[in-house]
Amino acid sequence: MNRRRFLVVSASAVASALLAACGGGGATPTPASAPTPTSAPAASPTPAPAATPTPQAAATPTVARPATPFKIGVVVAQTGNLASSGRRHIEGMQLALDELDNTAAGRQLELIPADSAGNPEQSLTHVRRLVESEKVDVITGFTITPELTAVRDYLHEQKQVTIVSIAGWPPLTRDPKVRSPYIFRSSFCQGQYEFIQAKWAYEKGGYRNIALMAPDYQTGRTVAEIFKNYFQKSGGQIAAEVYPPLDTQDFGPYLQRILQNAANADAVWAWFIGADAIRFMTQYQEFGLKDQFPLLGGAEIGDDPYLPEVGEAALGIVSAINYAARYERPQNREFVQKFQQKFNRLPGHLEYWGYITIMILAHALEAVKGDTSNKEAFVQAIKNVRFQGPMNEVRFHPEAQGVITTVLIRRVEKLPDGTLGNVVLDEYPNIDDLSF
């Protein structure tokens, strides 16, 4: 695959990539109880701390060193079933670059996308090229867990500064044997949403018997197992488990299994990403299950960017995630407004993760005055990052090196203007990779 390289030099930089979310199983610390949710009233959101000024090159004193570009490799799917995910992720990065005028601490920010196509071997090939030939300063991206597991050892051995900005493979941050001092994660950890959503479904949703559907690969089965465990611990039962393969075109046979084996279920929980998520939502309604079994969504089920295409089929879906375009917070309103002006649509979690990833790097660069020659000092600067982002204060867990996040329970509703959108029902702040 020919590489596509974007030298970000103006606000007219063009997008070309994609992404999606993922995670996997692994060693897990002793589970802790879920935090008590904070209700999210629409009329009077909790006042947010004052926003940290956006890092700007103009505020940084001149440094006696060559003004070499700061190269950011971003390895995401740009073709195939996950292409929309990569594109959305990079668009979030581009918005951040626009705000920064493509510079931080006097360094020009150069984005170098590489198409993983969701393929582990292709991901490793691109990572080697970016590290050994392009000499990038940092690697970001990784659309799904298999991409990440294929490159983790190489990145650690090379001491390559990395911010995983999509894939949620749990051992990367939860297992001390797998963690690396050079690898951070700015997105999420698989299990963060599921353990909260399972408890919410039983305690607040009133559900007692739920059928599960997820793609038949490591991540799909891992997240389904986490939801299952916490739902059962709460007192619920699992009516059936169905696992279609990735890139399923016709979900009919698998939905038929729900009807045959889970007739007594009072809801279905489903977890799908990319084009699979769109097809599933549409076919769930077409097959007649929507009126019989309320749908609880994981991953990209019910995500705002897909609502115009999915339409009424998404109405009523309740999902758990760490971003919502209508979350009431001044920093989020500003983020959404700027994103809509640039891309003429609402952002979702993939765009949000791309945006904060670039901002994390910008703040770290400011902390070292643009000098990344001391790798250990730059890594420490990333660990120390703290700023007010669209959802919460962006900061890393000191051990896990994953961002501490706010998990939302949200529902797709018809808004006063006639469009569909996610309305926040509950929020759970300060969730980290070791919270479950």
C-alpha positions in Angstrom: 0.0 0.0 0.0 1.5 3.4 -1.0 1.9 5.6 2.0 -0.1 8.8 2.1 1.6 11.7 3.7 0.2 14.9 4.9 2.4 17.8 5.8 0.1 19.9 7.9 0.9 23.5 7.1 -2.4 25.3 7.0 -6.0 25.0 7.9 -6.7 23.5 4.5 -5.0 20.2 5.3 -7.1 17.4 3.8 -8.3 14.3 5.6 -7.6 10.8 4.5 -7.9 8.0 7.0 -10.0 6.1 9.3 -10.5 4.2 12.5 -12.6 2.2 14.9 -12.6 1.1 18.5 -11.5 -2.2 20.0 -10.1 -4.1 22.9 -9.4 -7.5 24.2 -9.0 -9.8 27.2 -6.1 -10.2 29.5 -5.0 -10.3 33.1 -7.2 -8.1 35.3 -6.8 -6.7 38.8 -9.3 -7.4 41.5 -12.6 -5.9 40.5 -13.9 -2.8 42.3 -17.4 -1.7 42.8 -18.8 0.7 40.1 -18.9 4.3 41.1 -22.2 6.0 42.0 -23.5 7.8 38.9 -24.1 11.5 38.8 -27.3 12.4 37.1 -26.9 14.7 34.0 -29.6 17.3 34.0 -30.0 18.9 30.7 -30.9 22.4 32.0 -28.1 23.0 34.5 -24.8 21.1 33.9 -22.2 21.2 36.6 -19.9 24.2 36.1 -16.6 23.1 34.5 -13.2 24.4 35.6 -11.7 27.2 33.6 -10.3 26.0 30.3 -6.6 25.7 30.0 -5.4 28.0 27.2 -4.7 26.2 23.9 -0.9 25.7 23.5 0.4 28.2 21.0 3.8 28.5 19.4 3.7 32.3 19.8 3.8 31.9 23.6 7.0 29.9 23.6 10.4 31.6 23.8 12.7 31.0 20.9 14.8 27.8 21.5 18.3 27.5 20.2 17.8 24.4 18.0 16.8 23.6 14.5 13.0 23.9 13.9 12.6 20.4 12.7 9.0 19.1 12.2 7.4 17.0 14.9 6.3 13.9 13.1 3.2 12.1 14.1 2.6 8.7 12.6 -1.1 7.6 12.7 -1.7 4.0 11.8 -5.4 3.4 11.2 -7.7 1.6 8.7 -8.2 3.7 5.6 -9.7 1.0 3.4 -12.0 -1.9 4.1 -14.8 -2.4 6.6 -13.3 -0.1 9.2 -12.4 2.8 6.8 -15.1 5.2 8.1 -13.5 4.8 11.6 -10.1 5.8 10.5 -11.4 8.8 8.5 -13.4 10.0 11.5 -10.4 9.7 13.8 -8.1 11.7 11.6 -10.8 14.4 11.1 -10.7 14.9 14.9 -6.9 15.2 14.7 -7.2 17.8 11.9 -9.5 20.0 13.9 -6.9 20.1 16.7 -4.2 20.9 14.2 -6.3 23.8 12.9 -6.7 25.2 16.4 -2.9 25.0 16.9 -2.1 26.5 13.6 -0.2 23.3 13.0 2.5 24.3 15.5 3.4 23.6 19.1 6.3 25.1 21.0 7.8 26.3 17.7 7.6 22.8 16.1 5.7 22.3 12.9 3.3 19.3 13.4 3.5 16.8 10.5 0.8 14.1 10.3 1.8 11.0 8.5 -1.1 8.6 8.1 -0.6 4.9 7.2 -3.4 2.5 6.1 -3.6 -0.5 8.4 -6.7 -1.8 6.7 -7.4 -3.5 10.0 -4.7 -6.0 9.2 -2.1 -6.8 12.0 0.8 -7.6 9.6 0.2 -4.5 7.6 0.1 -2.4 10.8 3.5 -3.8 11.8 5.0 -3.1 8.4 3.8 0.5 8.5 5.0 0.9 12.1 8.5 -0.3 11.2 8.6 2.1 8.2 7.5 5.1 10.3 10.0 4.3 13.0 13.0 3.3 10.9 12.6 5.3 7.7 10.3 8.3 8.6 11.9 8.7 12.0 8.6 9.8 13.5 8.6 11.4 17.0 5.4 9.6 18.1 3.1 6.8 16.8 -0.7 7.0 17.3 -3.8 5.2 16.1 -4.5 1.4 15.9 -8.0 0.8 14.9 -8.6 -2.7 16.5 -6.9 -4.9 19.0 -5.2 -7.3 16.6 -3.3 -4.3 15.1 -2.2 -3.2 18.5 -1.1 -6.7 19.8 1.0 -7.1 16.6 3.1 -4.0 17.2 3.3 -3.7 21.0 6.5 -5.6 21.5 8.3 -3.8 18.6 7.2 -0.4 20.0 8.5 -1.3 23.5 11.8 -2.7 22.2 12.4 0.5 20.1 11.4 2.7 23.1 9.1 4.4 20.7 6.9 7.0 22.2 3.3 5.9 21.4 -0.2 7.1 22.2 -2.7 4.4 21.3 -5.7 6.5 20.3 -8.3 3.9 19.5 -7.9 0.2 20.3 -8.9 -0.7 23.9 -7.0 -3.9 24.4 -7.1 -4.2 28.3 -3.7 -5.8 29.1 -1.9 -2.8 27.5 -2.8 -0.8 30.6 -4.1 -3.3 33.1 -1.4 -5.9 33.1 1.9 -4.8 34.6 3.7 -7.3 32.5 2.4 -5.8 29.3 2.6 -2.1 30.1 5.4 -0.1 28.6 6.7 3.2 30.0 6.7 4.5 26.4 3.1 3.6 25.5 0.1 5.6 26.6 -3.6 5.4 25.6 -5.9 8.4 25.0 -9.1 6.5 24.1 -10.6 3.9 26.4 -10.1 0.4 27.9 -12.5 -2.4 26.9 -14.6 -3.1 29.9 -14.9 0.5 31.1 -18.3 0.9 29.4 -19.6 -2.6 29.8 -19.2 -2.9 33.6 -21.1 0.3 34.1 -23.7 -0.4 31.4 -24.4 -3.8 32.9 -25.1 -2.4 36.3 -27.1 0.4 34.9 -29.3 -2.0 32.9 -30.2 -4.0 36.0 -30.4 -1.2 38.6 -31.9 1.7 36.5 -33.1 0.1 33.3 -35.0 -2.6 35.2 -33.9 -5.4 32.8 -33.6 -8.9 34.2 -33.0 -11.2 31.2 -30.8 -10.0 28.3 -29.5 -11.6 25.1 -26.0 -10.7 23.9 -24.7 -10.2 20.4 -21.1 -9.3 19.4 -18.7 -10.1 16.6 -16.9 -13.4 16.8 -13.3 -12.3 17.6 -11.2 -11.6 20.6 -12.6 -8.2 21.4 -16.3 -9.0 20.8 -16.2 -12.0 23.1 -14.2 -10.1 25.7 -16.6 -7.2 26.0 -19.6 -9.5 26.0 -18.1 -11.6 28.8 -17.5 -8.4 30.9 -21.1 -7.3 30.4 -22.3 -10.8 31.2 -20.3 -11.1 34.4 -21.4 -7.7 35.8 -25.0 -8.2 34.8 -25.2 -11.6 36.5 -23.4 -10.2 39.6 -26.2 -7.6 39.7 -28.8 -10.4 39.7 -29.7 -10.6 36.0 -29.7 -13.6 33.6 -28.4 -14.1 30.1 -31.0 -15.4 27.7 -28.7 -16.2 24.8 -25.3 -15.4 23.3 -24.9 -15.0 19.5 -21.6 -14.2 17.8 -21.7 -13.3 14.1 -18.4 -13.0 12.2 -16.8 -9.7 11.5 -18.0 -8.0 8.3 -21.4 -9.8 8.4 -23.6 -8.6 5.5 -26.8 -10.4 6.5 -27.6 -10.5 10.2 -30.9 -12.4 9.6 -29.8 -15.9 10.6 -28.2 -14.5 13.8 -31.2 -12.4 14.7 -33.4 -15.5 14.1 -31.4 -17.3 16.9 -32.4 -14.5 19.3 -36.1 -15.2 18.4 -35.6 -18.9 18.8 -33.4 -19.0 21.9 -34.3 -15.9 23.8 -38.0 -15.4 23.4 -38.2 -14.5 27.1 -35.5 -11.8 27.0 -36.5 -8.3 27.9 -33.7 -6.6 26.0 -30.8 -7.3 23.6 -27.3 -5.9 24.2 -25.2 -5.6 21.0 -21.6 -4.5 20.3 -20.5 -3.7 16.7 -18.2 -1.3 15.0 -17.8 0.4 11.6 -20.0 -0.8 8.8 -21.1 -3.8 10.9 -22.7 -1.4 13.4 -24.7 0.4 10.6 -25.9 -2.8 9.1 -26.9 -4.3 12.4 -29.0 -1.3 13.5 -30.8 -1.2 10.2 -31.4 -4.9 10.0 -32.5 -5.2 13.7 -35.4 -3.0 12.9 -36.1 -4.6 9.5 -36.2 -8.0 11.1 -38.9 -6.8 13.6 -36.8 -7.1 16.8 -36.8 -3.4 17.6 -40.4 -3.4 18.9 -40.0 -6.7 20.8 -36.6 -6.2 22.4 -35.2 -2.8 23.5 -31.6 -2.4 22.2 -28.7 -1.6 24.5 -25.6 -0.6 22.5 -21.9 -1.0 22.8 -19.1 0.3 20.7 -20.6 2.3 17.8 -24.2 1.1 18.2 -26.2 4.4 18.4 -23.3 6.7 17.7 -24.2 10.2 16.6 -22.2 10.2 13.3 -24.2 7.2 12.1 -27.7 8.5 13.0 -28.4 10.3 9.7 -27.7 7.1 7.8 -29.5 4.7 10.1 -32.5 7.0 10.9 -35.5 5.8 12.9 -33.9 2.4 13.4 -31.6 3.9 16.0 -34.4 5.6 18.0 -34.4 4.5 21.6 -31.0 2.8 21.6 -29.3 3.2 25.0 -25.5 3.1 24.9 -22.5 3.6 27.1 -19.4 5.5 26.0 -17.0 8.3 27.0 -18.2 11.0 24.6 -21.5 12.7 23.6 -21.8 15.7 21.3 -24.7 17.0 23.5 -22.9 16.7 26.8 -23.4 20.0 28.6 -19.9 21.5 29.2 -18.5 24.7 27.7 -15.4 23.1 26.3 -17.6 20.5 24.5 -19.9 23.1 23.1 -16.9 24.9 21.6 -15.5 21.6 20.3 -18.8 20.6 18.6 -19.3 24.1 17.1 -15.8 24.1 15.5 -16.1 20.5 14.3 -19.5 21.3 12.7 -18.1 24.4 11.0 -15.3 22.4 9.5 -17.0 19.0 8.6 -20.7 19.9 8.6 -21.7 17.1 11.0 -21.5 16.2 14.7 -18.4 14.6 16.1 -18.4 11.2 17.9 -16.0 9.4 20.1 -13.5 8.6 17.4 -13.2 12.3 16.5 -13.0 13.2 20.2 -10.1 10.7 20.7 -8.2 12.1 17.7 -8.7 15.7 18.9 -7.4 15.1 22.5 -4.5 13.0 21.3 -3.1 16.0 19.3 -3.8 18.3 22.2 -2.0 15.9 24.6 1.1 16.0 22.4 0.9 19.8 22.1 0.8 20.3 25.8 3.7 17.9 26.3 5.7 19.7 23.7 5.1 23.0 25.5 6.3 21.5 28.7 9.7 20.6 27.2 9.8 23.8 25.1 9.7 21.8 21.9 12.9 19.9 22.7 12.3 16.1 22.4 15.9 15.1 22.2 15.6 13.8 25.8 13.1 11.0 25.3 12.7 10.3 29.0 11.9 14.0 29.7 9.3 14.0 26.9 7.7 10.8 28.2 7.5 12.4 31.7 5.9 15.5 30.1 3.1 13.3 28.6 2.6 11.6 32.0 2.2 15.0 33.6 -0.3 16.4 31.0 -3.4 18.0 32.6 -5.8 20.3 30.7 -9.5 20.8 30.4 -10.9 18.9 27.4 -14.4 18.6 25.9 -15.5 16.0 28.4 -13.3 16.4 31.5 -9.8 17.2 32.7 -7.5 15.2 30.4 -4.9 13.4 32.5 -3.3 9.9 32.6 -3.5 7.3 35.3 0.0 7.2 36.9 0.4 3.4 36.6 -1.9 2.3 33.8 -1.0 5.4 31.6 -4.5 5.4 30.1 -6.7 8.6 30.3 -9.1 9.0 33.2 -12.5 9.4 31.6 -16.2 10.1 32.2 -18.5 7.3 31.0 -21.9 8.3 29.9 -25.2 6.5 29.6 -27.1 8.0 26.7 -30.3 7.4 24.6 -31.1 8.2 21.0 -34.2 10.5 21.0 -36.0 12.7 18.6 -34.9 16.2 19.3 -37.1 19.4 19.1 -35.8 20.2 15.6 -36.9 16.8 14.3 -33.4 15.2 14.1 -32.2 12.3 16.1 -29.5 12.7 18.8 -28.1 11.1 21.9 -29.4 12.6 25.2 -27.3 11.9 28.3 -29.1 10.0 31.0 -26.3 9.4 33.5 -22.6 10.1 33.9 -19.9 8.3 35.8 -16.8 10.5 36.3 -13.2 9.5 37.1 -13.2 6.1 35.4 -9.8 4.7 34.8 -8.4 1.4 33.3 -8.3 -0.2 36.8 -11.9 0.8 37.9 -13.3 -2.7 37.1 
